[in-house]
Amino acid sequence: MSKIGDGKPGVTAPKQQSKTETAAAKSGVARQLANLFGMVKSSAAPAAKPVVATTVKQTMSAAPAAKVALAQPAAVTTEVLPSLLGPLRDDKMTECIDKAYNAVYQGTKVPSRAEHAELMDFAKKLRAENPEMTAVDLRESLVAELRKRRNGGDTVTPAKIQKFVEEAVSWTATCYEGASRTATPAEMSEWTAWANKTMAEHPEMTPDQLSSAIMDAVRNKATGVTSGSSGKVNVSKLIDEAVSWSSKVYGSGERAATPAEQQKWKAFADKWMEENPDFTPSELSSAIMDAVRDDMTGMSSGPGGKPNVEKFIKDAVSWAAKVYGGTERTATPAEIKKWTAFADKTMAEHPTYTASQLQAAIQDAVRDEVTGATSGPGGQPNFQKMIEEAVSWSSKVYGGGERAATPAEIKKWTDFAKAELAKKPTMTPSQLSAAIMDAVRADMRGVGGPAESAPLDKFVKQAFAWVFELYMNQPADKPRQPTDREIREWSNYAKEQLKKNPDLTAEDLQSVIQDGLRRALENR
């Protein structure tokens, strides 16, 4: 039971102006590097002082400056290599400390030498616990630690309780009264006593958990869920809200709970509270809402009831007929009988299935029969239809135009389908169809086939173009091209990952390179 509150750019040479223009020359070197999450680090070399030409002689004298700028060597691309994925260097951790401190104090305070040393020890401890930690991970941990220190650690104090009450009353008034206001002396007294009582009962609570608990309690009183800090839960209101919402979403329209429903769900609530004595009003509200919704959607036939299989069948037939037949219709008696037998057999084979899993199995089976993926409950999968659909869709999206599967493709993917079923005999037709679709799509995208023969050079080039465009604002028409060394080392990195996990596919390796490059950029 949960508890309460739970690439550097090259040198730009100045453009020489004509003699009739007033500005003679301007030179400068700029470098701007944006990190992955929008934080910008700018380091510009001092710009040459502009020479303003007022005479022809002065204009002529500006030319040597331009020649000097043109003669400067082009900037060398900073390589991004897998070695950056190793444990963070101390200098990088120092940079993370500075950025985290600035994020928390917004430039109003700088760490003392002693505090910086403490934070470095904290960072080194995190690095030892997780050598693969990225710079972003470290910054987030440092920010959390600094905020905790700033706010007085994890100790609940009277001042914090007062602050939590003020925040809860203000927020609740804004939401439910239309305007923010301060807590009255009576409210401050009531909720401070409640907070002290809660802390006595749950001494392990952190300030954040207590803050959430106070917020929930104040809101529950304001919305009528409880009669106050020491009042009982208004179960009738919770039932009314659950029935009203569920009937609006799943029924024919919003309505009030009937007396019979009040009685039924009141009994459910009493039993639930008896089994969960440490409940919060919010937890009870969620339990009632879930139970009422499950009842209306057929997930159960009432408190403690079994799934409503007939409703699942009717919903599945109606949906499949509308989507694939063009007209919604009800299930025939024969269909009810056929799919009920299928549901019974499915539950016998999978006794741990939840109502949602059974509903999905019925939906898949009905759809597979309507679309021809199978010949009915327990029928053989229609390999050819699945393959034709996969080839048609993939060729349209990745091949430049929709087309039919060739005889060679039918044979190739039929062999694949049979091999998949041999490896996983319990696969459903829908799962097999998805596996065929994934394999055909991967093949057409050039990431199919064995991982051992994957085009790693191509994957590395694609990763650099994509990652630098997405995170470094590299123009799409001028993609960042990896160096020969970057191609070689990232290819070797992918091969090492494949050795560690032989089950990786070619598509997996593509993702491994992309994710590794992204994380390496974080650590640069």
C-alpha positions in Angstrom: 0.0 0.0 0.0 1.4 3.3 -0.9 2.0 5.9 1.8 0.8 9.4 2.1 2.5 11.9 -0.2 3.9 9.2 -1.9 32.0 21.8 -35.5 33.6 24.9 -35.1 33.2 27.2 -38.1 36.1 28.3 -40.2 37.7 31.7 -40.1 35.6 34.2 -42.0 37.7 36.7 -44.0 36.4 40.2 -44.2 34.9 41.3 -47.4 36.9 44.2 -48.9 34.7 47.2 -49.6 34.9 49.5 -52.6 36.7 52.8 -52.4 33.4 54.7 -52.3 32.2 52.9 -49.2 33.0 54.3 -45.8 33.8 51.0 -44.0 37.2 49.6 -45.1 37.5 46.3 -43.4 36.3 44.3 -40.5 37.8 41.0 -39.3 37.0 38.6 -36.5 36.9 35.0 -35.5 33.8 33.7 -33.8 33.1 30.3 -32.2 29.7 29.3 -30.9 28.9 25.9 -29.5 25.4 24.9 -28.3 25.2 22.0 -26.0 22.4 19.4 -26.4 19.8 21.1 -24.2 20.0 24.7 -25.2 22.7 25.9 -22.9 25.0 28.1 -24.9 28.7 28.5 -24.3 30.2 31.3 -26.4 33.9 32.1 -26.7 34.7 34.7 -29.2 38.2 35.9 -30.0 38.8 39.6 -29.7 37.6 41.2 -33.0 40.0 43.3 -34.9 39.2 47.0 -34.4 37.3 48.2 -37.5 39.2 50.6 -39.7 37.1 53.4 -40.9 38.3 54.9 -44.2 37.8 58.5 -44.7 40.3 58.9 -47.5 41.6 56.8 -50.4 44.9 56.4 -48.6 43.2 55.0 -45.5 41.2 52.7 -47.7 44.3 51.3 -49.3 46.0 50.8 -45.9 43.1 48.5 -44.8 44.1 45.8 -47.3 46.9 44.2 -45.3 44.5 43.4 -42.5 42.2 41.6 -44.9 45.2 39.6 -46.3 46.2 38.5 -42.8 42.6 37.2 -42.1 42.6 35.3 -45.4 46.0 33.8 -44.6 44.7 32.3 -41.3 44.4 28.5 -41.4 40.9 27.0 -41.5 39.5 25.7 -38.2 39.9 22.0 -37.6 36.8 20.0 -36.8 36.6 18.8 -33.2 36.1 15.1 -33.4 33.4 13.3 -31.4 34.6 9.8 -30.5 33.4 6.9 -28.4 36.1 7.6 -25.9 33.9 10.4 -24.6 31.5 7.7 -23.4 34.0 6.7 -20.7 33.9 8.0 -17.1 33.5 11.7 -17.0 36.8 13.6 -16.7 37.4 15.8 -13.6 37.5 19.0 -15.8 34.1 18.0 -17.2 32.7 17.4 -13.8 34.0 20.9 -12.7 32.1 22.4 -15.7 28.9 20.5 -14.6 29.3 21.8 -11.1 29.5 25.4 -12.4 26.5 25.0 -14.6 24.4 23.3 -11.9 25.3 26.1 -9.4 24.3 28.7 -11.9 21.0 26.9 -12.7 20.1 26.9 -9.0 21.3 30.4 -7.9 20.9 32.2 -11.3 24.2 33.9 -11.0 23.5 35.4 -7.6 26.0 33.3 -5.7 29.2 31.4 -6.5 30.5 28.3 -4.6 33.3 28.7 -2.1 36.4 26.6 -2.5 35.2 24.3 0.3 31.8 23.9 -1.2 33.2 23.3 -4.6 35.4 20.5 -3.1 32.4 19.0 -1.4 30.4 19.0 -4.7 33.4 17.4 -6.5 33.5 14.6 -3.9 29.7 14.2 -4.5 30.2 14.0 -8.2 33.1 11.5 -7.9 31.0 9.3 -5.8 28.2 9.3 -8.4 30.8 8.5 -11.1 32.1 5.6 -9.1 28.6 4.2 -8.7 27.8 4.7 -12.4 30.8 5.0 -14.7 28.5 5.4 -17.7 26.9 8.5 -16.2 26.7 11.4 -18.8 27.3 15.1 -18.2 23.5 15.7 -18.3 22.9 13.0 -15.7 25.5 14.6 -13.4 24.1 18.1 -13.9 20.6 16.9 -13.0 21.9 15.2 -9.8 23.9 18.2 -8.8 21.0 20.5 -9.3 18.8 18.3 -7.1 21.5 18.2 -4.4 22.1 21.9 -4.5 18.3 22.6 -4.2 18.1 20.2 -1.3 21.0 22.0 0.5 19.5 25.4 -0.3 16.1 24.4 1.1 17.5 22.9 4.3 17.9 19.3 3.3 15.4 16.6 3.9 14.3 17.8 7.4 10.7 18.9 8.0 10.7 22.1 9.9 7.8 24.3 11.3 8.8 26.9 8.7 8.4 24.4 5.9 5.0 23.2 7.2 3.8 26.8 7.2 5.1 27.3 3.6 3.4 24.1 2.5 0.1 25.1 4.0 0.2 28.5 2.4 1.0 27.0 -1.0 -1.8 24.4 -0.8 -4.4 26.9 0.3 -3.3 29.4 -2.4 -3.3 26.8 -5.2 -6.6 25.3 -4.1 -8.3 28.7 -3.9 -7.1 29.6 -7.4 -8.4 26.4 -8.8 -11.7 26.0 -7.0 -12.6 29.6 -5.7 -11.4 31.5 -8.8 -8.7 33.6 -7.1 -5.6 33.0 -5.0 -5.6 33.9 -1.4 -3.6 33.4 1.8 -4.5 30.9 4.5 -6.6 32.2 7.3 -5.4 31.8 10.9 -7.9 29.0 11.4 -6.7 27.2 8.3 -3.1 27.6 9.3 -3.9 26.1 12.7 -6.0 23.2 11.3 -3.5 22.1 8.6 -0.4 22.6 10.8 -2.0 20.3 13.4 -2.8 17.8 10.6 0.8 18.0 9.2 2.3 17.4 12.7 -0.1 14.4 13.2 0.9 13.0 9.8 4.6 13.3 10.5 4.1 11.6 13.9 2.4 8.7 12.1 4.9 8.7 9.2 8.2 10.0 10.5 10.0 8.7 7.4 8.2 11.3 5.1 10.4 13.8 3.2 9.5 17.4 2.9 8.3 16.8 -0.7 6.0 14.0 0.4 4.6 16.0 3.2 4.0 18.9 0.8 2.1 16.6 -1.5 0.0 15.2 1.4 -1.0 18.6 2.6 -1.9 19.6 -1.0 -4.1 16.5 -1.4 -5.8 17.1 2.0 -6.6 20.7 1.4 -7.9 20.0 -2.1 -10.0 17.1 -0.8 -11.7 19.4 1.7 -12.3 22.1 -0.9 -13.9 19.7 -3.3 -16.0 18.0 -0.7 -14.2 14.7 -0.8 -13.7 15.0 2.9 -15.2 17.2 5.6 -11.9 18.6 6.8 -8.5 17.5 8.2 -10.1 15.0 10.6 -13.4 14.3 8.7 -14.5 11.2 7.0 -14.3 10.6 3.2 -17.5 11.6 1.3 -17.9 8.2 -0.4 -21.2 9.2 -2.0 -19.6 12.1 -3.7 -16.8 9.9 -5.0 -19.4 7.5 -6.5 -21.4 10.3 -8.1 -18.3 11.7 -9.8 -17.1 8.2 -11.0 -20.6 7.3 -12.4 -21.0 10.8 -14.0 -17.6 10.7 -15.7 -17.8 7.0 -16.8 -21.3 7.4 -18.2 -20.3 10.5 -20.2 -17.2 8.7 -21.7 -18.4 5.1 -22.1 -22.2 5.4 -21.8 -24.9 7.2 -23.7 -24.4 10.5 -21.7 -23.5 12.0 -18.4 -25.9 11.0 -15.6 -26.1 10.7 -11.8 -25.6 7.5 -9.9 -28.8 5.6 -9.2 -29.7 4.5 -5.7 -28.7 0.9 -6.7 -25.3 2.1 -7.9 -24.8 4.1 -4.8 -25.5 1.0 -2.7 -23.3 -1.3 -4.9 -20.3 1.0 -4.9 -20.7 2.0 -1.3 -20.3 -1.7 -0.4 -17.2 -1.9 -2.6 -15.7 1.2 -0.9 -16.3 -0.2 2.6 -14.6 -3.5 1.7 -11.7 -1.6 0.0 -11.2 0.6 3.0 -11.2 -2.4 5.3 -8.6 -4.1 3.2 -6.5 -0.9 2.9 -6.7 0.8 6.3 -3.9 3.3 5.5 -5.6 4.6 2.4 -5.8 8.3 1.4 -9.0 9.9 0.1 -7.3 10.3 -3.3 -6.5 6.5 -3.4 -10.0 5.6 -2.5 -11.3 8.0 -5.2 -9.1 6.3 -7.8 -10.1 2.8 -6.7 -13.8 3.7 -7.1 -13.2 5.4 -10.4 -11.3 2.4 -11.8 -14.0 -0.1 -10.6 -16.9 1.9 -12.1 -15.1 2.4 -15.4 -14.3 -1.3 -15.6 -17.9 -2.2 -15.0 -19.1 0.1 -17.7 -16.5 -1.0 -20.3 -17.0 -4.7 -19.6 -13.7 -5.2 -17.9 -15.7 -6.7 -15.0 -19.3 -7.4 -14.3 -19.2 -5.5 -11.0 -17.2 -5.5 -7.8 -15.1 -8.7 -7.9 -16.8 -9.8 -11.1 -15.4 -11.6 -14.1 -14.7 -9.9 -17.5 -17.8 -9.4 -19.6 -16.8 -11.6 -22.6 -20.0 -11.0 -24.5 -19.4 -7.2 -24.4 -15.8 -7.7 -25.6 -17.1 -9.8 -28.6 -19.9 -7.3 -29.5 -17.4 -4.4 -29.3 -14.9 -6.2 -31.5 -17.4 -7.3 -34.1 -18.9 -3.8 -34.3 -15.5 -2.1 -34.6 -14.2 -4.5 -37.2 -17.3 -4.3 -39.3 -17.2 -0.5 -39.3 -13.5 -0.2 -40.1 -13.2 -3.0 -42.7 -16.8 -3.5 -43.8 -17.9 0.1 -43.9 -20.9 -0.4 -41.7 -21.2 -1.0 -38.0 -23.3 -4.0 -37.0 -24.0 -6.2 -34.0 -22.6 -9.7 -33.5 -24.8 -12.6 -34.6 -25.6 -15.4 -32.2 -23.2 -17.6 -34.2 -20.4 -15.1 -33.7 -21.1 -14.8 -30.0 -20.9 -18.5 -29.7 -17.8 -18.9 -31.8 -15.8 -16.1 -30.1 -17.0 -17.1 -26.6 -15.4 -20.5 -27.3 -12.3 -18.8 -28.4 -12.2 -16.7 -25.2 -12.7 -19.8 -23.0 -9.8 -21.5 -24.8 -7.6 -18.5 -24.6 -8.2 -18.2 -20.8 -7.5 -21.9 -20.4 -4.2 -21.5 -22.1 -3.4 -18.2 -20.4 -4.9 -18.3 -16.9 -3.0 -15.2 -15.8 -4.5 -13.0 -18.5 -6.1 -9.8 -17.3 -9.4 -8.5 -18.6 -7.5 -6.0 -20.9 -5.4 -8.8 -22.3 -8.4 -11.0 -23.0 -10.2 -8.1 -24.7 -7.2 -7.4 -26.9 -6.9 -11.1 -27.9 -10.6 -11.1 -28.9 -10.2 -7.9 -30.8 -7.1 -9.2 -32.7 -8.7 -12.5 -33.5 -11.9 -10.9 -34.9 -9.9 -8.4 -36.9 -7.6 -11.1 -38.3 -10.6 -13.1 -39.6 -12.3 -10.1 -41.1 -9.0 -8.9 -42.9 -8.2 -12.4 -44.0 -5.1 -12.7 -41.9 -6.5 -16.0 -40.6 -9.3 -18.4 -41.5 -11.1 -17.9 -38.2 -10.4 -18.8 -34.5 -7.4 -21.1 -34.5 -7.0 -20.9 -38.3 -3.7 -20.8 -40.0 -2.2 -17.4 -40.7 -2.4 -16.1 -44.3 1.3 -15.6 -44.9 0.8 -14.3 -48.4 -1.7 -11.6 -47.5 0.5 -10.4 -44.6 3.6 -10.3 -46.9 1.7 -8.4 -49.7 0.4 -5.8 -47.3 3.9 -5.3 -45.8 5.6 -5.0 -49.2 2.9 -2.7 -50.5 3.1 -0.3 -47.5 6.9 -0.4 -47.2 7.5 0.2 -50.9 5.0 3.2 -50.8 6.8 4.7 -47.8 10.5 3.8 -48.5 10.6 2.7 -52.1 9.1 5.6 -53.9 5.9 3.9 -54.9 3.4 1.3 -53.9 3.8 -2.1 -55.6 3.0 -5.8 -55.3 5.3 -8.3 -53.8 7.4 -10.3 -56.3 7.4 -14.1 -56.3 10.9 -14.0 -54.9 9.8 -11.8 -52.0 6.8 -14.0 -51.3 9.1 -17.0 -51.0 11.7 -15.0 -48.9 9.3 -13.7 -46.4 7.2 -16.9 -46.2 10.4 -18.7 -45.1 11.0 -15.9 -42.6 7.4 -16.2 -41.2 7.8 -20.0 -40.8 11.1 -19.5 -39.0 9.5 -17.0 -36.7 6.7 -19.4 -35.8 9.1 -22.2 -35.2 11.0 -20.0 -32.7 7.8 -18.6 -31.1 5.0 -21.1 -31.6 2.7 -19.1 -29.4 2.7 -16.1 -31.7 -0.7 -14.7 -32.6 -1.4 -13.8 -36.2 -1.3 -10.1 -35.3 2.2 -10.6 -33.7 3.4 -12.5 -36.8 2.0 -9.8 -39.1 3.8 -7.1 -37.1 7.1 -9.2 -37.3 6.8 -9.5 -41.1 6.0 -5.8 -41.4 9.0 -4.9 -39.3 11.3 -7.2 -41.2 10.2 -6.0 -44.7 10.4 -2.3 -43.6 13.9 -2.8 -42.2 15.0 -4.5 -45.4 13.7 -1.7 -47.5 15.4 0.9 -45.3 18.7 -0.9 -45.6 18.8 -2.0 -42.0 17.6 -5.5 -42.5 19.7 -8.6 -42.6 22.3 -9.9 -40.2 23.8 -7.4 -37.9 27.3 -8.8 -38.7 27.0 -7.5 -42.3 25.3 -4.2 -41.4 26.6 -1.1 -43.4 28.3 0.5 -40.4 30.0 3.3 -42.4 26.5 4.3 -43.7 25.1 4.2 -40.2 27.8 6.4 -38.8 27.3 9.0 -41.5 23.6 9.0 -41.0 24.0 9.3 -37.3 26.3 12.4 -37.6 23.9 14.1 -40.0 20.9 13.4 -37.8 22.3 14.1 -34.4 24.1 17.3 -35.4 21.0 18.6 -37.1 18.7 17.8 -34.2 20.9 18.8 -31.3 23.6 21.2 -32.8 21.4 23.1 -35.2 23.5 21.9 -38.2 21.8 22.9 -41.5 20.1 19.9 -43.1 21.6 20.8 -46.5 25.1 21.0 -45.0 25.3 17.8 -42.8 28.2 17.3 -40.5 30.4 14.8 -42.2 32.3 12.4 -39.9 36.1 12.1 -40.3 37.7 8.9 -41.3 38.7 8.4 -37.7 35.2 9.0 -36.4 33.8 6.5 -38.9 36.4 3.9 -37.9 36.0 4.3 -34.2 32.2 4.4 -34.1 32.1 1.3 -36.4 34.4 -0.5 -33.9 32.2 0.7 -31.1 29.1 -0.8 -32.7 31.0 -4.1 -33.3 32.0 -4.2 -29.6 28.3 -3.7 -28.6 27.4 -6.6 -30.9 29.9 -8.8 -29.2 28.3 -8.0 -25.8 24.8 -8.6 -27.1 24.7 -11.0 -30.1 20.9 -10.6 -30.3 21.2 -7.1 -31.7 19.8 -6.5 -35.1 21.2 -4.3 -37.8 18.5 -1.7 -36.9 19.5 -2.0 -33.3 23.1 -1.2 -34.2 22.0 1.9 -36.0 20.2 3.0 -32.8 23.3 2.1 -30.8 25.5 4.4 -32.9 23.0 7.3 -32.8 22.5 7.1 -29.1 26.2 6.7 -28.4 27.0 9.8 -30.5 24.3 11.8 -28.7 25.6 10.9 -25.3 29.2 11.5 -26.4 28.2 15.1 -27.4 26.8 15.5 -23.9 30.1 14.7 -22.4 32.3 16.8 -24.7 
